[in-house]
Amino acid sequence: MKAIDKVFKALADPSRRELIDRLHAKNGQTLGELCKGLDMARQSVTQHLELLEDANLISVRRVGREKLHTFNPVPIHEIYERWIRKFERGRLDALSNFKAKLERK
């Protein structure tokens, strides 16, 4: 499976998006911290985190006995660059042209 496919697969699940949102809000959380307030078993959270790590959306760093999970925004930025940015260009050009026409009147 290609790296980009792993990212899309990881982002397709709402539980994994919730975990990413939590790490975006506060990086460096342990499994226990990430499990708080979630309606899923610790093992399920662990499996979701493994898939996110495999997609390079998070990294894990050991500090003593704890594993700290950190959000990696690079794969999402690559999606933006490849799939979103090029579609914005036309709209932005149209708005710029519209503004220029209005200012000439």
C-alpha positions as CSV (number, residue, x, y, z in Angstrom):
1,M,0.0,0.0,0.0
2,K,1.3,3.4,-0.9
3,A,2.0,6.0,1.8
4,I,-0.7,8.3,0.7
5,D,-3.3,5.5,0.7
6,K,-2.4,4.7,4.3
7,V,-3.0,8.4,5.2
8,F,-6.4,8.4,3.5
9,K,-7.3,5.1,5.2
10,A,-6.3,6.4,8.6
11,L,-8.2,9.7,8.1
12,A,-11.3,7.8,7.0
13,D,-12.2,6.7,10.5
14,P,-13.9,9.3,12.9
15,S,-12.2,7.7,15.9
16,R,-8.8,8.2,14.4
17,R,-9.7,11.8,13.4
18,E,-10.7,12.4,17.1
19,L,-7.3,11.1,18.3
20,I,-5.5,13.4,15.8
21,D,-7.6,16.4,17.0
22,R,-6.7,15.6,20.6
23,L,-3.0,15.4,19.7
24,H,-3.2,18.6,17.7
25,A,-4.7,20.3,20.7
26,K,-2.1,18.9,23.1
27,N,0.9,17.0,21.7
28,G,2.9,14.5,23.7
29,Q,0.0,12.6,25.4
30,T,0.2,9.1,26.8
31,L,-2.2,6.3,25.9
32,G,-4.0,6.9,29.2
33,E,-4.5,10.6,28.5
34,L,-5.8,9.8,25.0
35,C,-8.3,7.2,26.4
36,K,-9.9,9.7,28.8
37,G,-13.4,10.6,27.7
38,L,-13.5,8.2,24.8
39,D,-16.2,5.6,24.5
40,M,-13.9,2.8,23.4
41,A,-11.6,0.2,25.0
42,R,-8.0,0.9,25.6
43,Q,-7.1,-1.9,23.2
44,S,-9.1,-0.2,20.4
45,V,-7.4,3.1,21.0
46,T,-4.0,1.3,20.8
47,Q,-5.0,-0.2,17.5
48,H,-6.1,3.2,16.1
49,L,-2.8,4.7,17.3
50,E,-0.8,2.0,15.6
51,L,-2.6,2.6,12.3
52,L,-2.0,6.4,12.7
53,E,1.7,5.7,13.3
54,D,1.9,3.4,10.3
55,A,0.5,6.2,8.2
56,N,3.1,8.6,9.7
57,L,0.4,10.8,11.1
58,I,1.8,10.4,14.6
59,S,5.1,9.6,16.1
60,V,5.8,7.8,19.4
61,R,8.6,8.7,21.8
62,R,9.5,6.8,24.9
63,V,10.2,8.8,28.1
64,G,11.0,6.3,30.9
65,R,8.1,3.9,31.0
66,E,5.7,6.1,29.1
67,K,5.1,6.4,25.4
68,L,4.3,9.9,24.3
69,H,2.3,10.3,21.1
70,T,2.9,13.4,18.9
71,F,0.9,14.6,15.9
72,N,2.8,14.9,12.6
73,P,1.1,17.3,10.2
74,V,3.3,16.6,7.2
75,P,1.2,13.9,5.5
76,I,-1.9,16.1,5.8
77,H,0.0,19.0,4.3
78,E,1.1,16.8,1.4
79,I,-2.6,16.0,0.8
80,Y,-3.3,19.7,0.7
81,E,-0.5,20.4,-1.7
82,R,-1.4,17.5,-4.0
83,W,-5.2,17.4,-3.9
84,I,-6.6,20.7,-2.5
85,R,-4.3,23.5,-3.4
86,K,-4.6,23.1,-7.2
87,F,-8.4,23.3,-6.9
88,E,-8.3,26.5,-5.0
89,R,-6.2,28.3,-7.6
90,G,-9.0,28.7,-10.1
91,R,-11.4,30.1,-7.5
92,L,-8.8,32.6,-6.2
93,D,-8.0,33.7,-9.7
94,A,-11.7,34.3,-10.4
95,L,-12.1,36.3,-7.2
96,S,-9.1,38.4,-8.0
97,N,-10.4,39.1,-11.5
98,F,-13.8,40.0,-10.1
99,K,-12.3,42.4,-7.6
100,A,-10.2,44.0,-10.3
101,K,-13.3,44.5,-12.5
102,L,-15.2,46.1,-9.6
103,E,-12.3,48.4,-8.8
104,R,-12.1,49.6,-12.5
105,K,-15.8,50.8,-12.4
